[in-house]
Amino acid sequence: KWDTNPNIRPSLQMGWHFLRMLSNNGLLEKRGRQYENKGDFWANDALQCLPQENLLVLTQDNLLARTLECLKVEKDIPESRLKVCFINQYGYLSRHQLRFTDQLIAEDPTPVSVKQMPATGDLVRSEKDGDLRLGRELGNGGEGTVYDLGDGTVAKIYHKDRLTMGKGEKITYMVKHPVNYPGICWPQELLYNQYNELIGYRMPHASGSKLKNLLENRQALERFCAKGKKKDLVQLAITILKKIAVLQLNGVLLGDINLNNILVVSPTEVWLVDCDSYQTGGYVCPVGDPRFTAPEIQGKKFPTFLRSIGNEQFAVAVLLFMLMVTGKHPYVQQNMES
């Protein structure tokens, strides 16, 4: 497409000539292999380069930039070692910015009629592995029940009265736009009953103690990290922040920070669950805890608007405060004072 544009053709020809000159003088190394996902190539190639040298990647591809930024988070690669930039319209280097859609997709509340809701012992159908048998019940919440599938994954089956057209559309979108990162229970594939009706989804099997229980129980906290050492709490905060960073790099906001939905195994192993409530691709997060809700959106109806990155940063800041001051909210009131 570019070489058919007469306005930029001369610049492209000059650039191509310059690259050939560098190659002829042994100053340019051409690399490349066949990968389905360009991000896979760069992730592997970047890791090979980094031990010997710092790396600057120039790309106009947002998907590729996002893949590399996620790699930096996962591998603790400092900004000084790996930078990802693009060439802006003025010819200068710029950083890729987080982009969140401002196009709200209103959830269709139309109820979905389902003939059969499976339970323990029943078969459900997955698109990838065919029939799966639901194992023991692991948990039951306001939206659905979670069953063990015995292979490191679980099934979330929605309650019959919570299935709507909008819910089906959102989880379908999430499955088509995966976030693959350890500790994030993102929907992996859709699940159907024997009548081929959508009834839930499959996700990784999480474990650990609810962060709420740790922060509100001093004895539990001391069992988790030696006598509540601040060092362990700082590491826990970093582990949680990495997952939030990866979600944001993929255009996702938690929206609702719920301490019951953050499961802690150790300071370096944390699971985020109930991801189907997250804000992604124009689909809102329909719920929220007033304690983590930014002042500018207090009192607003969550299903009616998209949260901003600023709203999210307020919630994350409150979470970090509660981790560092073990359960205390930054605006807690005492003795009826303002």
N, C-alpha and C positions, 0 to 999 in steps of 0.2 A: 504494500500500500504506500509506503513512504517514497519509493523510487518513482512513483507515478505523479508525485507532487512537484510541479516545476519550481516552486518556491524554495524547496529544500534540497533538490537534486544536486546542485553544485556543492553544497556543504557535505552531502553524503559521499560524493565522488572524492572530495578532498580528504575526508576522514578515512575512506577505504584505501586511498593511495598512501596515507600516513601509516596505516596499520601494516600494509605490505612492506613498506620501507623498514619498519621496526622488525618485522619477521625476517626479512632478508639479512638484517644485521645481527640476528641472534638475540634480539632484545624482547621478543614476544614469543610466548609459548602458547600454542593452541591446544586446548583440552576439550574433551567432550565424549560422552558415552550416551547410549540410548536408554533413557529413563521415561517411564510413563509420566512422572511428575518432575518438572524441572527443579522443584524444591528438593527432591531427593538427591539429585546430582550435586547441587550446591551445598547441601548439608554435608555430604560425604567429602566433597572436594575441599570445602572450607576447613574441615577437621584435619585433613591431610596437610594443609598449608600452615595452619596456626602454630604447630610446635616450632617451626623454623622461622616464621616471619609474621608480621602484622598483615592484616588484610583489609583492603578497601574494595567494596563491591559496588559497582555502578549498575543500576538496573532501573528501567522504567516500569517494570512488572510489579504491581502491588502484591500479588500472590507470592512471588518469589521473595520480595522484601519481608513479608510477614513470616514466611518460613524461616528465614535467617534470623529474624528478631526473636522468634520462639526458640531457636537453637541457642542463641545467646543466653536466654533466661534459663533454659534447661541445663546448660553446661557451665553456668557461672562464668561466661566469657566477658571480660570487662570491655567497656566501650573503646578503650585505647587499643585493644587487640583486633576488634572486628567492627568496622563501620559500614553501614548500608545507606547509600545515598542515590539520588537520581539527579539528572541534569534538568534544571528548570527552564522556563521559556526564555530566560535571559542568558542562558549558557553557564550559569553558576551551579555549584553543588548544593543540594537541599536534602534535608532529612525527610523520609517518608513520615507522614502524619497519620495518627489514628483517625479513621473515618467511621462515623456512625450514621446510619440512615436517619433522615428526618421525615420519612414517609410512613406514617402510622397505618398499620393494617388492623382495622377494627375486627375483633373476634366475633365470628358468627355464632350467636348463642343457640342456634337451632339444635334441639336435642337429637341424638342419634339413637334410633331404635335397634336394639341388639337382642337376638333370639336367645343366646346362651352366653353366660359369663363363667368362664372356667375357673376352677379352684384346684387345690392340691390333688394330684393324681390324674388330672385331666390333661389332654393334649392341646397344645397350641401350635400354630404353624408360623414358621419364620421364612423369610424370603431366601435366606442364605442356606440354612441347614435343614429345612423341611420341618417335620414334626418334632416338637420338644415336649417332654412331660414335666409339668409343674411339680416341684418338690415341696418341702415344708414351707410353711408361711414364716417369713422373717420379720414382717412388720405390717402394720395397718394404719393408714393415715386418713386425712380428710378427703383425699382425691382417689386413693386406690390402695391395693394390697401388693406387697412385694413377695415373690416366691423364689426359692433357690432353684437354679437349673442344673446344679451339680458340675458345672464345667468352668467355674470362675466368673460366671455371669449370672444375672438375676432377671426376672421378668416383673415389670410393674403393670398390673392389670387394673385399669380404672374402675371405680364404682359405676354401676349402671347409670345412676342419675347425674354423674359428672361428665359423661361423654357428650361432646357437642361437635358440630361441624368445625368450629374454630379450633378446638383442641386437636382434632385430627390433622388439620392443615398445618398447625404449628409444629407438631412432632414430626410430621412428614418433611417439613422444611429442615428441621434440625438434623434428621438422619441424612438428608442430601448434602448438608453442609457440616461435616463432622469436625469436632475438636478432639484430636487424639493426643492426650497428655496424661501421664500417670497421676491418678488421684482425682480426676474429673470424671464423674459418672454421666457422661454425655450419652444420649440415646444412640444406640448402635444400629438397630434395625427394628422395623415395625413387626408387631405380632397380631395374628388373626385367630379367630375361633374356627370351629369346623364348618361354619357357614360363610367363611371368607369375609367376616366382618372385623374391622379394626377394633381391637380391644386393649391395646397397650404397646409397650416397647421393651426391648432388651437393652441392658446396660451392664457395666462392670460391677462385680460384687465388692462392696465396700465393707470396711470394718473399723473398729475403734470406738472410743468413748465420745459422747457429745461434748462439744466445747462448753456448752452451757453448764453441764454438770461439773466440769473441771474448774471453771471460774467461780462457781458459787459454793464449792465445797473445798475448803482448805486442805483437808486430809486427802481427798482425791487428787488434788493438784500436787501435793507433796509426793504421792506415790508415782505420779507421772513424771515429774522432774524433781530431782533431789532437793527436798525441802524448799521447793518453789524458787530455785536459783534463777536469777534474772537472765543468765546466759542462755538457759534452755528456753525461756520465754521469748527471748530475742530470736533464737533459731526458729522457733515455732512461727513467729510473726513473718520471718523471711520465707518460710515454706509456704505459708498461706498467700503471701504477696506474689510469689512466683506464679501460682495458679491464677490469681486474679489478673496478673500481667498478660499471661498467655490468652486468657479469655478476651481481654481488651484488644490484644493484637489481632484477634479473630472477629472483632466487631461485636463482642458480647459484653453486656453489663449484667452483674448479678441482680441489680435492682433491689431485691429484698435480701439483706444480710440477716440470716436466721442462725443463731448459735446452736440450734438443734440440728441444723443441716451441715455442720462442719464437724466431721468425725476425726478424732486424733488418735493415732497409734503411737507415735513418738514425735519428738520435735522435728524430725525430718520426714515423717510420713503422715500425711493428712489427706482426707477424702472430702470432696464437695459432692453432696447428694441433692436430689430434687432439682436437677438442672433444667427440667422442662418448664420451670417458672421463670427462667432467665429471660432478659430482653435480648432479642436477636432478630436481625433481618426485618425490622419493622413490627415484629410481634412484641407486645408489651409484657412487662412483668406486672401481673395483676394484683400483687399483694405487697405488703410492706409493714415493717415494725416501726412505730413512731419514734423509738429510741435511735434508730439509724436513718431517719428521714430528715433530709436537709430542710432548713427553715423555709426556704422559698417554695417548697411543695407540701408543707404540712397542711393537712385538711383537704387536699385535692383527691379526687377519685382516681386511684392508680390505673384502672383499666382504660382511662380516657386520654392518656398522654404518654409520650416517650420520655424516659429519664435522660438527662445529659451526663457527660463525663464529670461535670462539677458536682452533680447530685451524688454520683458514685464515690467521688473522692471524699466527700463529707462522711459518708457511711463507712468507708475504709478507715478514715482517721479516727472515728469513734471506736471502731473495732480494735485498732492498734492501742488506743488509750486504755481500753478495758483489758487488753493483754498485759500491758506494762503495769497497770495499777490493779491487777487481778480482780476483775469483775466490776470495778467501780465505773459508773458512767460519768463522762466529763461534766454533765450538767445535773448531777444528782442533787436533790434538795434535802436539807436536814433542818429539823426544828421549825418547819413551816416558813423558812426564810426564802427570799426571792432567789 
